[in-house]
Amino acid sequence: MHSYDKQYLELIEEILTKGYYDTNRTGMNTYKLPHKIMEFDLSKEFPILTTKSVAFKTAVKELLWIFKSQSNSIEELHKENVHIWDEWALDDGTIGTSYGFIVDKFNQIDNLIHNLKNDPQNRRMLIDLWQIPYLDTGALYPCCFLTMWDVTDGRLNCMLVQRSGDLGLGVPFNTTQYSVLVHLIAQVTGLEVGMFTHVINNAHIYENHVDALKEQITRKEKILPTPTLWINKDITNFYDFTIDDIKLIDYKHLGKLKMDVSI
């Protein structure tokens, strides 16, 4: 079993056995623990679960929508057959002043790439989606709201901070897509990939996901090979990446697990 399945399933077991049980704004109770961390060396593995299937293409399409297109239009996602934001659509067909809107508003990708190329030891390299004046006019407060970037010995390291992490559905999706982002940014800045650290402030399991996650735990002895991330090496401009330039090779998994999203 590669590192991600191991770390993830250990966290699931820890929350199920030690988690604090209570209500939350969605109305679906959770078991939760604070301040959970997973860490991966992206030069050695691409973190995607094999003990269940993760929708890799959907994750990458959303990633490109946020950071490349810097869009808040749900219709743009529909053109890619992605409907993960439909439940949060505002009357104007957008998610308001969230995610891509904030990336564009403060020119955050361009600033990051400029600093990585020209001042790689800068200690202020981050992308911050938690912009207080725009929180209440967005459809949802950003969950993955902060990435902090570091260059050490030619390797690009990234820490993702997530205020709220749905372990059943959201976290596997987020780990995978932000790992892709590190690879993309590394390629266009001439760096090698390094460490990816995923910090979750409120790591929770919804009560209606417990049975599915217990089933996933039973799969932990079924070792599957780590897939390989392929990126089109001809792309040197971040804004030229398309979904066809990013593929997962030999991704084998143990099948889907049904879990409903809590709104």
N, C-alpha and C positions, 0 to 999 in steps of 0.2 A: 504494500500500500504506500503510495507516495504521500508527501508531507501534508498536502491540503486535506485529503480525506481524514487523515489521522488527527490533525489539529481540530478540524471541524467537528468530528464525531466525539472527541473528548470534551469539547465545549458543550455540545448537545447533552451529553450524559451529565456533565457538571450542573448545568442549569436544571435539568429534570430532577436531579437528586438534591440539590442545594438551593435552588432558586426561590426567590421571594414571590409569593403569589398575591396578586392584587388586581384591581380594576385599572382602566386607562380610558383615554378619550374615545376609543373606537367602540367600546361596549363589549368587546371580546377580551376576557381576562387573560393575563399572561403570567408565566414564570420568568423571572428576570434576575440577572446579576449585573453589577456595574463593572466598568473598566476592564473589559476583556480584550486581549491582544493576540493576533496571529501574525506570523512573520515568515517570509519566503525569500529565497535567493532565486531571482528570476533567471539568472544565468544557468541554473540547474533544473528548474522545473517551471511549467506554466500551470498556475493554480486554477484548476477547474475540477469539480467533483466527478468521481466515477461511480460512487455508490448511488447516485441518481443522475438523471439527465439534467443538464443546465442548458437553457436556450441561448447558445453562444451567439448566433447571428442577431437575435433580438437584442442581446446585451450590447453588441458592437454598434448596431444601428442607433440605439438610444445614445450611446457614447458620442457618436459622430454628430448626432442631432444637437447635443448640448455643446460640445467643444469645437467642432468644425463648423457646422452651420450656425451655431450660436442662436438657435431658434427657440421660440416658445409656442409655435404653431402646432397644434395636434394634427391638423390636416397634413402637415409635412410628414409626420409619422405614419399616417394612414396610407400615404403613397408608398411607403415601405412595408405595408401590411403589419404595422406595429400598433397595438391597441392598449398598451399598458397604462397609458395616462387617461383613458377615456372617462374613468369614474371621477376624475378631478377636473374635467373640462369646465372652464368658465363660459359665460354666455357668448363671449366673442370668439370661442373656439381655440383659445390659448390657455396656457397655465399661468398667465399674468407675468409678474415680475420675479420669476423664479428661474433657476438653473441657467439655460442658455442666454436669457435676457441679461443676467448679471455678468456672465462671462464677456458678453459683447459690450455691455455698458462701461466696463472698466478696462477693456482691451487686455484681458488677463492672459490669454494664450500668447499673444504677440510679445507681451512684456516678459513672460517666462522664457520663451525661446530666445529672446534677445539677451537676457542675462545669462542663460546657460551657455550661449556661444561666446559672450564677451566678458563676462564676470562670473565664472563658474564657482568661485568661492564666496559669492554673495550669500549672506545668511538671512536674506529677506525674500527669498524666492518661494512664493506660495500662490495658490489660487483659493480665494475666499468667497464662498457663495452666501455667507451669512452677513448680508448688508442690511442693517437694521431699518433704514427708511423704506426698504422695499419688501420686508417680510409679509406684512399684512395685506399687500396687494398682489401677492402670489397665491396660487392655488394650494400650495402646500409648503410649509417651512422645509428647507432642504434637509434631507437626512444625511447624505454624504456631503458635507459642507466645506471641508477644508482639505487641501493637499499641500504638503510641505516638501520641498525638493532640495536635494543635496548632491554634490559631485565630489566623490572621493576616489582618487587614483584612476580617473577616467571612467568611473562607473556612476550611472545615474541611480540614485536612491530616492524613494518616495514614501512618505507616510500619509495615509488616508485616515482622517478623523470622521467618524460617523456618530452623530448624536443619538440615533435610534436605529437599532438593527434587528429586523425581523429575521431570525435565524432560519426559519423554514423556507422562506421565499426570497427575501431581499438580499441577505448577506452573500449567499453563493453567487448571485447575479452581480453584485457590486464588486466582490473580490476579483472576479474574472474580468469585468469591463475596465476597472481601473488598472489592472495588470496590463491589459492591452494598451491603455493610454501611456503607461511608462515605456513600453516598447516603441510606440509611435514617436513620442517625444525624443527618446534616445536616438532613434534612427535619423531624425531630421537635424539633430544637434551634433551628430558625429560621436556619440558616447555609447558605451556598452551598458547593458542593463545590470542593475545591482539589486539591492534589497527593496522589497515592498513590504511595508508594515501596515496592518489593518487594525486600527484602534476603534473599539465600539464602546461608547459611553454607557448605553442602556442596551444590553444584549438580551433579547427576550424571545420566548417561544409562546405563540398563541395557543390557547387551550384546545382549539379545534385542529391543531397541527400535531398534537402529541402522539397520536396513534401512528401517523405516517412517519414521524421521525423515529419512533421506536422500531418500526419496520426497517428504516434505513440503518439503524444501529446493528441490526441482525446481519447486515450485509458486509460488515467491516472486515471479515476474514477473507472475502473474495477479492483477491488482489488483481487489479487491472493496470495495464501499462500507462505511463504518463503520456498524454498527447503532446504534439509539437505545434507551436505557433509559427505560422508562415506569414511573412509580410513582404510585399513587393519591394525589393531592394532598389528599384529604379526611382522610387518616390523620395524626393528630398525637400519638398514643400508640404508642410503639415496639411494645408488646405486642399491638396490634391488627392488625399486618401479617399477611397471609396470602399464600400463593403466588399467589392471583388478583390481588393488589395490585401485583405486580412482573412486568413483561413486557419482552421484548426485541423491538423493532419492526424489521422488515426485516433480520433476520439471515440473510445469505447466506454460504455457505461452500463449500469444495471437496470435501466429503465426509469420511467416516470413515476413520481409519487404525487398523488392528487392532494393539493392544499389550496384552500380558498383565501383570497386576499381580504384583509380587514381594512375598511375605509376609515 
